[in-house]
Amino acid sequence: MPPEVEILPKGDEVLSFPAGSSVTLIAQASDNYMIKSYRWMVSGGGGCGSCSGGSSFSSEGQVFTRTFSNPGTYSVVVEVCDFAGNCSYAATTITISE
């Protein structure tokens, strides 16, 4: 079975921050085969100089921290894989205001 994963803080509503904010998200996962990797991807927004475009993963690790300088709406996705090769995904939306 794939891992169970969620992103903290939970974004039942869109997470909102002013431009220039450093945002930290944590992937909380549980699995029978132990977690092997956490990979994060950011897309959308009004441009993000340090973000990878398309579907490329831009960061690894359980904790994701990024400073968002440009206003816009961003989608942040984490891929969590276990040692058996099972992977799951969780996503949240972040709005950056001027």
Secondary structure, 3 states (H helix, E strand, C coil): CCCEEEEECCCCCCEEEECCEEEEEEEEEECCCCEEEEEEEEEECCCCCCCCCCCCCCEECCEEEEEECCCEEEEEEEEEEECCCCEEEEEEEEEEEC
